[in-house]
C-alpha cells in the first residue's frame, strides 16, 4: 500500500495538505476501481497470496475484477474492506473526497451532492477509518474538516476563557471506538465471557464480524461486554469524542450530532462507562467534561455577578442581578487540528430593552 506521507506535505503547511489528501485519495480510488485484474491483491481476510481470478462484477462505475482466496475461500474484490465496498455512493465519491478538507457540515455537503445527510456522515466516518489504516499516526485523518460543522479559524490564538480539546482523551477513545466497531474479522478477539483465546469466526450479523468461543460456546462480537453492545448510532456517537473533554452543554452537543438530547446524554454516559472499563481508577472518566450545567457560582456573561437562580419555569438558569438567562453554550473553533471552546455565550436579556 502506498504511504500517504509520500504524497501529502508535512504537517503545518496549510491548504496544500488538504489538496494533497484529495489527490491521493482520488488516485487511490481510481486504482481500486480499475478494470485491470493485475496486480492480484492479497486476501483481505487471511492475507493469503494464492488468489484465483473469478471474472468481473458489473457495476455502474464499470467492470470490477473479482477474486477468490484458495486458502480460506473468501470471495472479494479490491473494494473489500474499503469505504467503497457495497456503497451506492461510488458514482459521487470523487466529489465527496474533494469536500473532505472543507469546513462544511454534513447537511451542506448533502445538499450540494443531492444525497441524504446520513449517507455523507457514514461515508466520512468510513473514510476516516480507512485513513487511519493508511496513516496510523493520524496526521491525514486530522485534515478532514467535512462533517465537523465547526468554524475553522487559522488565526485564532487561544486566550483567557478558551478551553482546549483533551487530545489524550480524544486519541484514546477514538482508537478504542474504531477497534470495537471495526468491520474486519482480524485480529481475533478474546472471549469476553471466559477470556479464552481459542476463538473462531462465525460469520457476520448487522455488518459486524461474529465469533465463537470454542471453550465456553459463547457467540459474540467486539461490542459484547462493552457499553456499545446495542449501539445503533455509532456514526453519531463517534462525532462526540473530540468534544467530550470540553465543557459544552447537552443541548449544544445534541444539535451538533442532530439528535435528541436524551439520546445524546445516553451516548455520553456510554463513553463514561467505557472509560471506567479501560481505566478502573476513574482518571480517564474524570477527563470527560461534556454536559456541563450552570452552577450557583457561574459568573454572568453580562454583569459578571455570581447570583445564579434556578427557576423551574425557565429552561436555563437566570442571573438574579441583571435578569440575563445563563447558558453554557460556547463557540467552537479549530486550530492546528485541536478544538477550542470559547467563552460562554449569552442567551437573552429578560429585563427588556
Buried (B, 14 or more C-beta within 10 A) or exposed (E): EEEBBEBBBEBEEEEEBBBBBBBBBBEBBEEBBBEEBEEEBBBBBBEBEEBEEBEBEEBEBEBBBBBBBEBEEBEBBBBBBBBBBEBEBBEBBEBBBBBBBBBBBBBBBBEEBEBEBEBBBBBBBBBBBBBBEBBEEBBBBBBBBBBBBBEEBEEBEBEEEBBEBBEEBBEBBBEBBBEBBBEEBEEEBEBBBEEEEEBEBBEEEEEBBBBBBEBEEBEBBBBBBBBBEEBEBBBBBBBBBBBBBBBBBBBBBBBBBBBEBEBBBBBBEBBBEBBEEEBEEEEBBEBBBBBBEBEEEBBBBBEEEBBBBEEEEEEBBBBBBBBBBBBBBBBBBBBEBBBBBBEBEBBEEEEEE
